[in-house]
C-alpha cells in the first residue's frame, strides 16, 4: 500500500505541513506499507520507482519523512539507497499520557 499526496492536498499532518510551509510542487509520500511476508523482495523500491516516474512526468519533486527518534533504520536505509537527501529535521515532543484503566 502507498499513500502519496500533492503539495496542494488538504491534509492535516504536522509532517506534511512542514513540507508545504517550505516547498511547493512536490509529491509527498505519506506511507508505504509492505506485509512482513513480502519484505525484502523489492516491492517498496518498485513503488518508489513508479512514484518517481509520475513525478518526472509532472516535473515535481518527491518528499518523504522518516522517523529518526526512535530511528526507523529500514526506512532510512531505503531512502538513502533511493537517493533521497535530508532537507531538514522536525522535532515533536512526546506527549506523556497516564495509562488507561478499564
Buried (B, 14 or more C-beta within 10 A) or exposed (E): EBEBBBBEBEBEBEBBEBBBEEEEEBBBBBEBEBEEEEEEEEBBEEBBEEBBEEBEEEEBBBBBBBEEEEEBEEBBEBBEEBEBEEEEEEEEEEEEEEEEEE
